[in-house]
Amino acid sequence: MPISPGLRAGFSHTVTDADTAVAAGSGDVPVLATPRVLALAERASVEAVAGALDAGATTVGARVELEHLRATPVGATVTVEAVLERVDGRRLEFAVRVADGERLAARGWVIRVVVDRAAFLRGAAGGVRPEGSGGPQGGPPVGRGPGGFPGGSG
C-alpha cells in the first residue's frame, strides 16, 4: 500500500494515574498531561502508516503543534485519531485530535519523516545524522507561514 493522504488510525485510551501531569512532572494536577496527549497523538500517527512503509523504513518525529483544550480526569476514556493529510517526499503531515466523549480535548499536527531505520540508528549512535535519517528532510524548518496555526517556521 502506498503512503498517500487519507491513511488513518485511531484508538481509545482510558486515563490512569500514570497519564497525569503529576506523574509526568509537567504540572501538579491529576488530569491527563499534555506530554501524554502528545505521545498518544504520535502513536496514532505511527499506526496510520505502519502498513504502508517499505521494509527497513520507519518514521521519526520532526515537528509537533498541539493545542490542549480541556482537562480530562483519571478514569475518563479519550478517543485518539490521526489522519495523514499531506505527503511531501519523505515528510508526512498528520492532523491529530483527541476527544473526551463528545468534547474535543486536543488537536494539532504531527509531522513525521520516513527514514531508513538502520541508517537512522547508526547516525544516532554516532551522534551524526546521515543523509536521509532525520529532521525535516535535512532542510529548513517546516511551517505553513509565519506565526499561522498550524505553522510558523520556528
Backbone as a printed PyTorch tensor [residue, N CA C, xyz], in Angstrom:
tensor([[[  0.8520,  -1.1790,   0.0000],
         [  0.0000,   0.0000,   0.0000],
         [  0.9000,   1.2460,   0.0000]],

        [[  0.6780,   2.1580,  -0.9320],
         [  1.5000,   3.3790,  -0.9620],
         [  1.1220,   4.3270,   0.1770]],

        [[  2.0870,   5.1720,   0.5140],
         [  1.8140,   6.1950,   1.5160],
         [  1.1180,   7.3390,   0.8010]],

        [[ -0.1410,   7.5540,   1.1360],
         [ -0.9050,   8.6010,   0.4780],
         [ -1.8780,   9.2270,   1.4660]],

        [[ -2.2620,  10.4680,   1.2250],
         [ -3.2120,  11.1210,   2.1180],
         [ -4.4600,  10.2640,   2.3050]],

        [[ -5.0060,  10.3570,   3.5060],
         [ -6.2070,   9.6080,   3.8400],
         [ -5.9450,   8.4250,   4.7480]],

        [[ -4.6880,   7.9790,   4.8400],
         [ -4.3870,   6.9070,   5.7850],
         [ -4.7110,   7.4050,   7.1870]],

        [[ -5.2610,   6.5270,   8.0020],
         [ -5.6900,   6.9630,   9.3410],
         [ -5.5730,   5.8380,  10.3390]],

        [[ -5.5340,   6.2230,  11.5940],
         [ -5.5700,   5.2720,  12.6980],
         [ -6.2170,   5.9570,  13.8800]],

        [[ -6.8010,   5.1480,  14.7340],
         [ -7.4190,   5.6710,  15.9400],
         [ -7.5680,   4.5770,  16.9670]],

        [[ -7.7110,   4.9850,  18.1880],
         [ -7.8810,   4.0420,  19.2890],
         [ -8.4470,   4.7950,  20.4800]],

        [[ -8.8880,   4.0340,  21.4730],
         [ -9.3640,   4.6070,  22.7300],
         [ -8.3460,   4.3300,  23.8200]],

        [[ -8.2920,   5.2460,  24.7740],
         [ -7.3610,   5.1150,  25.8940],
         [ -8.0470,   5.6160,  27.1580]],

        [[ -8.0200,   4.8130,  28.2010],
         [ -8.5760,   5.2250,  29.4860],
         [ -7.4660,   5.8440,  30.3260]],

        [[ -7.7080,   7.0550,  30.7860],
         [ -6.7030,   7.8090,  31.5460],
         [ -6.4970,   7.1650,  32.9160]],

        [[ -5.2280,   6.9350,  33.2440],
         [ -4.8560,   6.3720,  34.5450],
         [ -3.9940,   7.3830,  35.3060]],

        [[ -3.6800,   7.0580,  36.5340],
         [ -2.8020,   7.9200,  37.3240],
         [ -1.4470,   8.1180,  36.6390]],

        [[ -0.9870,   7.1040,  35.9050],
         [  0.3050,   7.1990,  35.2240],
         [  0.2870,   8.2040,  34.0750]],

        [[ -0.9020,   8.6020,  33.6160],
         [ -1.0470,   9.5470,  32.4980],
         [ -1.1400,  11.0040,  32.9470]],

        [[ -1.1380,  11.2520,  34.2240],
         [ -1.4230,  12.5980,  34.7270],
         [ -0.2180,  13.5260,  34.6780]],

        [[ -0.5290,  14.8110,  34.7860],
         [  0.5290,  15.8240,  34.8430],
         [  1.4210,  15.6060,  36.0550]],

        [[  0.8440,  15.1450,  37.1460],
         [  1.6380,  14.8620,  38.3470],
         [  2.6680,  13.7780,  38.0240]],

        [[  2.2300,  12.6880,  37.4160],
         [  3.1250,  11.5710,  37.1000],
         [  4.1670,  11.9620,  36.0550]],

        [[  3.7790,  12.7890,  35.0930],
         [  4.6930,  13.1900,  34.0180],
         [  5.6690,  14.2760,  34.4600]],

        [[  5.3740,  14.9180,  35.5860],
         [  6.2250,  16.0120,  36.0380],
         [  5.9770,  17.3000,  35.2800]],

        [[  4.8190,  17.3750,  34.6130],
         [  4.5260,  18.5730,  33.8140],
         [  3.5070,  19.4880,  34.4860]],

        [[  3.1690,  19.1840,  35.7070],
         [  2.2050,  20.0030,  36.4370],
         [  1.8790,  19.3390,  37.7540]],

        [[  0.9560,  19.9570,  38.5050],
         [  0.6200,  19.3970,  39.8090],
         [ -0.8530,  19.0470,  39.9370]],

        [[ -1.5020,  18.7980,  38.7930],
         [ -2.9160,  18.4270,  38.8130],
         [ -3.0760,  17.0060,  38.2730]],

        [[ -4.0020,  16.2510,  38.8560],
         [ -4.1890,  14.8550,  38.4590],
         [ -5.1480,  14.7050,  37.2690]],

        [[ -4.7580,  15.2760,  36.1390],
         [ -5.5250,  15.1590,  34.8950],
         [ -4.5720,  14.7420,  33.7720]],

        [[ -5.1190,  14.3400,  32.6460],
         [ -4.3080,  13.8990,  31.5130],
         [ -3.2720,  14.9650,  31.1610]],

        [[ -2.0090,  14.5790,  31.1960],
         [ -0.8920,  15.5000,  30.9630],
         [ -0.7330,  15.8000,  29.4740]],

        [[ -0.3410,  17.0230,  29.1820],
         [ -0.0750,  17.4020,  27.7970],
         [  0.9930,  16.5120,  27.1520]],

        [[  2.1030,  16.1920,  27.8320],
         [  3.0730,  15.2880,  27.2030],
         [  2.4680,  13.9190,  26.8630]],

        [[  1.5430,  13.4710,  27.6720],
         [  0.8820,  12.1830,  27.4130],
         [ -0.0690,  12.3070,  26.2190]],

        [[ -0.7560,  13.4390,  26.0970],
         [ -1.6090,  13.6920,  24.9250],
         [ -0.7530,  13.6250,  23.6630]],

        [[  0.4010,  14.2550,  23.7080],
         [  1.3120,  14.2290,  22.5710],
         [  1.7360,  12.7990,  22.2340]],

        [[  2.0970,  12.0190,  23.2400],
         [  2.5130,  10.6330,  22.9970],
         [  1.3810,   9.8280,  22.3530]],

        [[  0.1590,  10.0450,  22.7910],
         [ -0.9850,   9.3460,  22.1960],
         [ -1.1840,   9.7620,  20.7350]],

        [[ -1.0420,  11.0510,  20.4620],
         [ -1.1910,  11.5500,  19.0940],
         [ -0.0960,  10.9710,  18.1960]],

        [[  1.1260,  10.9200,  18.7000],
         [  2.2110,  10.3440,  17.9100],
         [  1.9820,   8.8590,  17.6650]],

        [[  1.5060,   8.1520,  18.6650],
         [  1.2060,   6.7240,  18.4790],
         [  0.2090,   6.5290,  17.3420]],

        [[ -0.8290,   7.3420,  17.3110],
         [ -1.8290,   7.2150,  16.2440],
         [ -1.2160,   7.5070,  14.8800]],

        [[ -0.3290,   8.4990,  14.7960],
         [  0.2970,   8.8200,  13.5100],
         [  1.2170,   7.6840,  13.0530]],

        [[  1.9250,   7.0700,  13.9750],
         [  2.7760,   5.9180,  13.6410],
         [  1.9080,   4.7680,  13.1230]],

        [[  0.8270,   4.4850,  13.8100],
         [ -0.0510,   3.3950,  13.4150],
         [ -0.7080,   3.6420,  12.0620]],

        [[ -0.9550,   4.9110,  11.7280],
         [ -1.6410,   5.2300,  10.4680],
         [ -0.8520,   4.7810,   9.2480]],

        [[  0.4630,   4.8170,   9.3170],
         [  1.2780,   4.4700,   8.1380],
         [  2.0520,   3.1670,   8.3100]],

        [[  1.8880,   2.4940,   9.4250],
         [  2.6880,   1.2980,   9.7140],
         [  2.6190,   0.2690,   8.5890]],

        [[  1.4650,   0.0300,   8.0290],
         [  1.3160,  -0.9760,   6.9880],
         [  1.7110,  -0.5060,   5.6050]],

        [[  2.0590,   0.7600,   5.4540],
         [  2.3750,   1.3200,   4.1340],
         [  3.8640,   1.5480,   3.9190]],

        [[  4.6650,   1.3520,   4.9430],
         [  6.1080,   1.6100,   4.8300],
         [  6.8260,   0.4450,   4.1640]],

        [[  7.8550,   0.7690,   3.3970],
         [  8.7120,  -0.2570,   2.8050],
         [  9.4850,  -0.9700,   3.9090]],

        [[  9.9210,  -2.1960,   3.6150],
         [ 10.7450,  -2.9480,   4.5580],
         [ 11.9850,  -2.1210,   4.8940]],

        [[ 12.3220,  -2.0610,   6.1700],
         [ 13.5030,  -1.3270,   6.6110],
         [ 13.2600,   0.1430,   6.8790]],

        [[ 12.0730,   0.6220,   6.5540],
         [ 11.7540,   2.0380,   6.7690],
         [ 10.9650,   2.2040,   8.0630]],

        [[ 11.0700,   3.3880,   8.6280],
         [ 10.2660,   3.7780,   9.7760],
         [ 10.0170,   5.2690,   9.6540]],

        [[  9.2920,   5.8230,  10.6040],
         [  9.1140,   7.2730,  10.6320],
         [  9.6330,   7.8050,  11.9540]],

        [[ 10.1160,   9.0330,  11.9110],
         [ 10.5900,   9.7060,  13.1220],
         [  9.9010,  11.0590,  13.2190]],

        [[  9.6640,  11.4910,  14.4330],
         [  9.0210,  12.7740,  14.6510],
         [  9.9370,  13.9230,  14.2800]],

        [[  9.3610,  14.9320,  13.6180],
         [ 10.1390,  16.1040,  13.2130],
         [  9.5610,  17.3960,  13.7700]],

        [[  8.2460,  17.4520,  13.9190],
         [  7.6180,  18.6840,  14.4030],
         [  6.2300,  18.3500,  14.9240]],

        [[  5.8320,  19.0780,  15.9550],
         [  4.5110,  18.8870,  16.5360],
         [  3.9280,  20.2490,  16.8930]],

        [[  2.6650,  20.4160,  16.6240],
         [  1.9160,  21.5830,  17.1110],
         [  0.6480,  21.0400,  17.7380]],

        [[  0.4360,  21.3670,  18.9990],
         [ -0.6560,  20.7670,  19.7450],
         [ -1.3510,  21.8100,  20.6030]],

        [[ -2.6580,  21.8400,  20.5020],
         [ -3.4750,  22.6530,  21.4060],
         [ -4.1820,  21.7040,  22.3600]],

        [[ -3.8620,  21.8090,  23.6410],
         [ -4.5330,  21.0070,  24.6590],
         [ -5.6520,  21.8830,  25.2130]],

        [[ -6.8810,  21.5460,  24.8710],
         [ -8.0120,  22.4480,  25.0590],
         [ -8.7960,  22.2590,  26.3450]],

        [[ -8.7660,  21.0450,  26.9150],
         [ -9.5620,  20.8220,  28.1210],
         [ -8.9550,  19.7150,  28.9560]],

        [[ -9.2020,  19.8060,  30.2470],
         [ -8.6940,  18.8080,  31.1880],
         [ -9.5310,  17.5330,  31.1020]],

        [[ -8.8530,  16.4000,  31.1810],
         [ -9.5290,  15.0990,  31.1800],
         [ -9.1230,  14.3660,  32.4480]],

        [[-10.1010,  13.9840,  33.2850],
         [ -9.7810,  13.3680,  34.5740],
         [ -9.4000,  11.8930,  34.4570]],

        [[ -8.7530,  11.3900,  35.5020],
         [ -8.4540,   9.9650,  35.6180],
         [ -9.7730,   9.2010,  35.5370]],

        [[ -9.7580,   8.1120,  34.7900],
         [-10.9410,   7.2720,  34.6280],
         [-11.7190,   7.5500,  33.3530]],

        [[-11.5210,   8.7240,  32.7750],
         [-12.2110,   9.0530,  31.5210],
         [-11.5280,   8.3380,  30.3570]],

        [[-12.2810,   8.0830,  29.3160],
         [-11.7290,   7.4680,  28.1110],
         [-11.6670,   8.5020,  27.0080]],

        [[-10.4950,   8.6100,  26.3840],
         [-10.3250,   9.5170,  25.2500],
         [-10.2180,   8.6980,  23.9710]],

        [[-10.6420,   9.3020,  22.8850],
         [-10.5030,   8.7100,  21.5620],
         [ -9.4590,   9.5170,  20.8190]],

        [[ -8.4750,   8.8270,  20.2750],
         [ -7.3430,   9.4680,  19.6120],
         [ -7.3950,   9.1140,  18.1320]],

        [[ -7.2260,  10.1260,  17.2630],
         [ -7.2540,   9.8930,  15.8220],
         [ -6.1260,  10.6590,  15.1550]],

        [[ -5.5460,  10.0390,  14.1210],
         [ -4.5720,  10.7040,  13.2630],
         [ -4.9570,  10.4040,  11.8190]],

        [[ -4.9290,  11.4430,  10.9830],
         [ -5.2210,  11.2970,   9.5610],
         [ -4.0630,  11.9060,   8.7860]],

        [[ -3.5060,  11.1430,   7.8690],
         [ -2.4400,  11.6620,   7.0180],
         [ -3.0590,  12.6300,   6.0170]],

        [[ -2.7100,  13.9020,   6.1540],
         [ -3.2960,  14.9510,   5.3220],
         [ -2.4400,  15.2970,   4.1180]],

        [[ -1.1140,  15.1640,   4.2560],
         [ -0.2340,  15.6330,   3.1880],
         [  1.0440,  14.8090,   3.1730]],

        [[  1.4980,  14.4800,   1.9610],
         [  2.7620,  13.7950,   1.7660],
         [  3.6190,  14.6890,   0.8830]],

        [[  4.8060,  15.0260,   1.3660],
         [  5.7330,  15.8590,   0.6060],
         [  7.0860,  15.1480,   0.6130]],

        [[  7.3050,  14.2950,  -0.3840],
         [  8.5090,  13.4720,  -0.3810],
         [  8.4610,  12.5240,   0.7900]],

        [[  9.4650,  12.6180,   1.6580],
         [  9.5090,  11.7610,   2.8490],
         [  8.7620,  12.3620,   4.0360]],

        [[  8.3270,  13.5920,   3.9170],
         [  7.6510,  14.2910,   5.0230],
         [  6.1570,  13.9720,   5.0170]],

        [[  5.6560,  13.5320,   6.1590],
         [  4.2620,  13.1460,   6.3220],
         [  3.6070,  14.0730,   7.3410]],

        [[  2.4960,  14.6630,   6.9700],
         [  1.8270,  15.6320,   7.8410],
         [  0.4630,  15.0820,   8.2590]],

        [[  0.2860,  14.9160,   9.5660],
         [ -0.9240,  14.3250,  10.1240],
         [ -1.7320,  15.3600,  10.8970]],

        [[ -3.0370,  15.3610,  10.7000],
         [ -3.9460,  16.0840,  11.5900],
         [ -4.2870,  15.1150,  12.7150]],

        [[ -4.1960,  15.5840,  13.9510],
         [ -4.4890,  14.7240,  15.0970],
         [ -5.5450,  15.3880,  15.9680]],

        [[ -6.3280,  14.5340,  16.6150],
         [ -7.3360,  15.0370,  17.5530],
         [ -7.5400,  14.0200,  18.6580]],

        [[ -7.8460,  14.5480,  19.8280],
         [ -8.1510,  13.7280,  20.9940],
         [ -9.4820,  14.2290,  21.5290]],

        [[-10.4210,  13.3130,  21.6680],
         [-11.7530,  13.6850,  22.1670],
         [-12.0200,  12.9830,  23.4900]],

        [[-12.6580,  13.7030,  24.3780],
         [-13.0810,  13.2010,  25.6840],
         [-14.6010,  13.0930,  25.5780]],

        [[-15.0870,  11.9250,  25.1920],
         [-16.5120,  11.7930,  24.8800],
         [-16.8080,  12.5870,  23.6180]],

        [[-17.7630,  13.4770,  23.6780],
         [-18.1180,  14.3200,  22.5370],
         [-17.3170,  15.6240,  22.5110]],

        [[-16.5280,  15.8660,  23.5480],
         [-15.7880,  17.1210,  23.6680],
         [-14.3850,  16.9960,  23.1030]],

        [[-13.9650,  17.9690,  22.3230],
         [-12.6140,  17.9980,  21.7910],
         [-11.6610,  18.3780,  22.9180]],

        [[-10.7090,  17.5090,  23.2130],
         [ -9.7520,  17.7610,  24.2910],
         [ -8.4310,  18.3110,  23.7580]],

        [[ -8.0540,  17.9190,  22.5380],
         [ -6.7990,  18.3970,  21.9540],
         [ -6.8550,  18.2290,  20.4450]],

        [[ -6.0900,  19.0800,  19.7560],
         [ -5.9790,  18.9770,  18.3070],
         [ -4.6390,  19.5440,  17.8870]],

        [[ -4.2160,  19.1500,  16.7060],
         [ -2.9530,  19.6820,  16.2250],
         [ -2.4350,  18.9420,  15.0140]],

        [[ -1.1150,  19.0570,  14.8280],
         [ -0.4190,  18.4760,  13.6880],
         [  0.8080,  17.7340,  14.1770]],

        [[  1.0750,  16.6130,  13.5500],
         [  2.3030,  15.8650,  13.7910],
         [  2.9700,  15.6860,  12.4390]],

        [[  4.2180,  16.0710,  12.3450],
         [  4.9840,  15.8520,  11.1240],
         [  6.0290,  14.7990,  11.4190]],

        [[  6.0260,  13.7580,  10.6030],
         [  6.9870,  12.6750,  10.7160],
         [  7.7230,  12.5570,   9.3930]],

        [[  8.9200,  12.0160,   9.4370],
         [  9.7420,  11.8540,   8.2490],
         [ 10.0720,  10.3760,   8.0910]],

        [[  9.9020,   9.8660,   6.8710],
         [ 10.2550,   8.4790,   6.5760],
         [ 11.7700,   8.3840,   6.4540]],

        [[ 12.3620,   7.4360,   7.1830],
         [ 13.8130,   7.2330,   7.1570],
         [ 14.1180,   5.7460,   7.0450]],

        [[ 15.3420,   5.4560,   6.6310],
         [ 15.8600,   4.0990,   6.7010],
         [ 16.2250,   3.8390,   8.1610]],

        [[ 15.5920,   2.8500,   8.7630],
         [ 15.7490,   2.6060,  10.1930],
         [ 17.2050,   2.3490,  10.5740]],

        [[ 17.8850,   1.4820,   9.8330],
         [ 19.2710,   1.1250,  10.1630],
         [ 20.1910,   2.3420,  10.0560]],

        [[ 20.0460,   3.1180,   8.9990],
         [ 20.8840,   4.3130,   8.8330],
         [ 20.6110,   5.3200,   9.9390]],

        [[ 19.3470,   5.4680,  10.2950],
         [ 18.9920,   6.3950,  11.3640],
         [ 19.6570,   5.9790,  12.6770]],

        [[ 19.5690,   4.6940,  12.9990],
         [ 20.1610,   4.2160,  14.2490],
         [ 21.6790,   4.3250,  14.2400]],

        [[ 22.3120,   4.0790,  13.0960],
         [ 23.7660,   4.2720,  13.0030],
         [ 24.1140,   5.7340,  13.2760]],

        [[ 23.3510,   6.6390,  12.6890],
         [ 23.5990,   8.0650,  12.9100],
         [ 23.3760,   8.4730,  14.3450]],

        [[ 22.3320,   7.9270,  14.9680],
         [ 22.0530,   8.2530,  16.3650],
         [ 23.1760,   7.7530,  17.2670]],

        [[ 23.6950,   6.5780,  16.9790],
         [ 24.7660,   6.0120,  17.7930],
         [ 26.0540,   6.8140,  17.6470]],

        [[ 26.2630,   7.3850,  16.4570],
         [ 27.4830,   8.1500,  16.2220],
         [ 27.3230,   9.6310,  16.4510]],

        [[ 26.1110,  10.0690,  16.7770],
         [ 25.8740,  11.4850,  17.0160],
         [ 25.8450,  12.3130,  15.7470]],

        [[ 25.7860,  11.6520,  14.5920],
         [ 25.7560,  12.3500,  13.3130],
         [ 24.5320,  11.8830,  12.5570]],

        [[ 23.8530,  12.8090,  11.9020],
         [ 22.6980,  12.4350,  11.0960],
         [ 23.1390,  12.1030,   9.6750]],

        [[ 23.0940,  10.8240,   9.3020],
         [ 23.4060,  10.5160,   7.9140],
         [ 22.3120,  11.0420,   6.9950]],

        [[ 22.6570,  11.2470,   5.7390],
         [ 21.6820,  11.7260,   4.7580],
         [ 20.4430,  10.8430,   4.7980]],

        [[ 19.2870,  11.4790,   4.8710],
         [ 18.0270,  10.7350,   4.8370],
         [ 17.6620,  10.0790,   6.1380]],

        [[ 18.1940,  10.5670,   7.2600],
         [ 17.9370,   9.8580,   8.5040],
         [ 17.2530,  10.6710,   9.5830]],

        [[ 16.8740,  11.8780,   9.3280],
         [ 16.1790,  12.5940,  10.3880],
         [ 16.0230,  14.0490,  10.0770]],

        [[ 15.2800,  14.7180,  10.9300],
         [ 14.9600,  16.1160,  10.6930],
         [ 14.0250,  16.2230,   9.5170]],

        [[ 13.4280,  17.3610,   9.3240],
         [ 12.5120,  17.5160,   8.2060],
         [ 13.2790,  17.5820,   6.8960]],

        [[ 13.7150,  16.4390,   6.4220],
         [ 14.4370,  16.2570,   5.1760],
         [ 15.7500,  17.0110,   5.1570]],

        [[ 16.3190,  17.2560,   6.3120],
         [ 17.5860,  17.9510,   6.3830],
         [ 17.5090,  19.3770,   5.9040]],

        [[ 16.3110,  19.8820,   5.7140],
         [ 16.1360,  21.2130,   5.1660],
         [ 15.7650,  22.2180,   6.2240]],

        [[ 15.2300,  23.3390,   5.7950],
         [ 14.8570,  24.3960,   6.7280],
         [ 13.6620,  23.9840,   7.5740]],

        [[ 13.3740,  24.7380,   8.6140],
         [ 12.2390,  24.4130,   9.4680],
         [ 10.9520,  24.3090,   8.6560]],

        [[ 10.0970,  23.4020,   9.0960],
         [  8.8350,  23.1520,   8.4220],
         [  7.7900,  24.1210,   8.9550]],

        [[  6.9630,  24.6570,   8.0960],
         [  5.8950,  25.5230,   8.5620],
         [  4.9520,  25.8730,   7.4560]],

        [[  3.8790,  26.4670,   7.8180],
         [  2.8800,  26.8650,   6.8430],
         [  2.8270,  28.3630,   6.6790]],

        [[  3.6380,  29.0680,   7.3880],
         [  3.6240,  30.5130,   7.2860],
         [  3.9800,  31.1110,   8.6170]],

        [[  4.5510,  32.2790,   8.6140],
         [  4.9970,  32.8950,   9.8570],
         [  3.8600,  33.0840,  10.8470]],

        [[  3.9780,  32.4100,  11.9690],
         [  3.0310,  32.6040,  13.0550],
         [  1.6440,  32.0540,  12.8470]],

        [[  1.3410,  31.4400,  11.7120],
         [ -0.0020,  30.9180,  11.4700],
         [ -0.1590,  29.5180,  12.0310]],

        [[ -1.3300,  29.2300,  12.6230],
         [ -1.5660,  27.8680,  13.1010],
         [ -2.2060,  27.0940,  11.9920]],

        [[ -1.8140,  25.8910,  11.7050],
         [ -0.7110,  25.2060,  12.3570],
         [  0.5600,  25.4420,  11.5730]],

        [[  1.3310,  26.3760,  11.9690],
         [  2.5410,  26.6230,  11.2230],
         [  3.4100,  27.6510,  11.8680]],

        [[  4.1240,  28.3090,  11.0710],
         [  5.1770,  29.1680,  11.5420],
         [  6.4620,  28.3990,  11.4200]],

        [[  7.4970,  29.0580,  11.1650],
         [  8.7560,  28.3810,  10.9110],
         [  9.6870,  28.4060,  12.1000]],

        [[  9.1570,  28.3130,  13.2470],
         [ 10.0750,  28.1560,  14.3470],
         [  9.8990,  29.1480,  15.3860]]])
